[in-house]
Amino acid sequence: MKRHLMGVVAAGLTVALGVSGCGKGSSSGGDSDGKTIKFVAAIYDDNTKPYWDALIKDFEAKNSGYKVNLEMVDWTQMDAKVKTYVQTKQVPDVLNYNAFSDFARDGLIYKADEVLSPGTLGDFTPTFVQQAQYNGAQYGLPFISSARLLFYNKALFTKAGISDPPATWDDVRADAEKIKKAGATGYGLPLGPEESQAEFYSWAMNNGGGWVDASGKWAINQKANVDTLAFLKDLNKSGLTQPNPETTDRKTVFNQFAQGKIGMAIGGPFTKAGFIDPVNKELDFGVAPLPSKSGTEHNTLGVMDVLAAFKKDGGKNKEAVKKFLDFFYQKENTSKFLTTEGFLPVTKSAGDALSADPYMKQFVDALPTSKFAPTSNPAWSAVAGAVKQDLGTAAANEDPKKVLDKIQKTAEKAG
């Protein structure tokens, strides 16, 4: 979510992590004392490492003899790093990531009830428990969530003579043209190898498209998706987006948005704290539903990042992993992370306070009916990697249909 959020640029991410020649069962590379674990955490912004440093220091002080070795990885490099961890059988004990089902399929990770107390398990919101299952059992540990909505710069809208945020794709184009005439970029389109799958799906789901059909079969190259990608390409070729969307990440887009250089972009609850405030806390912006082609529906993208607990040394790490995870999921610890980073809760105990904030409430309200990527399908890691690597090329010079055909083949090959 912010995820993938903060960072961009890594090539060669197209591989299915679970189809990497790693065998079944637990991995090697654990610490022999059973009390020292390695935690790989994703970098969401500049606040992430200080949070984990403080939490780990507190954990170690309250759990004598236990130690957590922290490794921070930028989202632009996370896919490649995880692939290497799995192929070399040097997985961490706990991984902060956006996929889990391929690990579950290959027997690499614990079930949730093996590494979390009943109290912690029972605190998860049912929506996220469902998203964290593989073959009917929960393996993923919901970590943070997000919903995506349209951000628009009110000052630029006023300058361009626009009174309301766009409801249809035709509105988006018309508004982007007016903003361009007013001297700014109409729409910020981040299709670089950071999280282009989220940007694309936010548009595709509002054109009747998506990753799979009603039966769950991969349908990446369906006509609705091709039309969606053609629309985004047309925005770029018409000069209504920033240059080179295929190499642009959201941090760059919202940095320019906060500077008043971009009129519209899709963001999440984290966007204000993570992207806008560091540049301009006084920015006058609005948040609106995602526009759709028809204007009759406004679907919202839901995103969930997870923690995955890997089996190591025949399960010798289980006790230490459980202690650390139950410590993190204490209400005060999860709430602090959410507040620091600007994410939505995945637990009931951390949820109520956020709804008191009018800014956050609009995202909280959108989350229950959000649509999610098919993360329970073990092939999703391969698909997401292919999208990150290839999808943006269709907004530049490649044919949208051919690009989606290629990603479809990756999905079918991965299973």
C-alpha positions, 0 to 999 in steps of 0.5 A: 500500500503505501507500499509499494508505495514508496519507491520504484525501479526494479526490473525483472520481477516477473517470477512466481515466488512459489515456482522458484525451485524451492522445495516443500517444507521448512527452510534453512537459515534459522538461528539455532538458539530459537530466540533470535529471529529475522524480520524483513520489513517493507519501507513505506516512508521515512517513518517506518524504520524509526517505528520498528526500531522503537518497537523492537527495542521495547519488545526485547526489553520486555522479553529477556533473551529474545532478539529481533534482527531487522532488515528494511527493504524498499518496495521497489526491490522487495519482489526481487529480494523475496525471490532470492530469499526463497530460491536460496532457502534463506527466508526470514522468520517474519516477512512484511509483504503483499502476497502469501498464498504461493508460500502457503502452497509450497509449505513454507509458512505457518498457519495463522493459528500456529503463530498467533494467540486466539485473542489476536486471531479473533481481533482481525476484521472478517473481511481481511481474514477472508483475504488471508486464506489459502485452501480454506485456512488462514495463512496470511497475517493481516497487517495494514489495509488501504482503500483508493480514492481520487485526489484532486487539487482544489486550487487547480480545479478553480483555476481551470474553471472546474466545479466538481470532481470527475464522475466519468472517464470523459470527465477525467479527460475534459478536466485534464485538458482544462488543467493542462490549459491552466498550466499544470498536468491533468492527471498523474499516472504512476505505471512504473514497477512499484505498484502499477497493478493497483493503479491499473485495477483502480481503472479496470474495475470501473470499466467492468474489467479485472484480473479474473472472470466470474469463475475465477479464471484468469481474464487479464486480456479481456476486452474491458482491460484492453479498453482500459489500458488504451484509455490510459495510453491515450491520456499519456499520448494526449499530453494529459499525464506527466511524462514517462508514466511507465517509469513513474512511481506514486511518490513522484506523482504526489510530490508534484501534486503537492506542489500544484503541478498535477491536478488529479491522482489516485491515492489512499489514506496514507497519501496525506501523511506520506506524500502531501504533508512533507511537501505542503501541509497547507495544500487544499485538496479534495477526495472523491470516488474513483471515476468510472467509464459510465459514471453509474458505478464507483468501485474502490480498490482495497489493498491489504499487506500481510505478515508471513511467518516462515517455518525454519529449523523444524519449527524451532523458531515458532515460539519466538515468532509468536511472541513477537507477532502477539506483541506487535498486534497489541492495540497500542502498537498497531494503532501507533503504526497506523497513525504514523503511516496513515493506513487503515486497520485490519483489527477491530480494536484499532479501528474505531478511533480512526473513524473519528477523523473526517479524512480517514473516515471516507476511506474507512467507509469505502473499505467494506465494499472494496474489491481486492486483487486475487491474492489467495491465488498462488499465481498472483505473485507472478502476475503482479510481478509481470504487471509491474514490469510490463504494463507501463510499456503499454502507456508508452509505445507498446500495444495494450492488447499485446502487453495484456496477452503477455501477462495473461500467458504468465498467469496461465503458466503460473497456474 
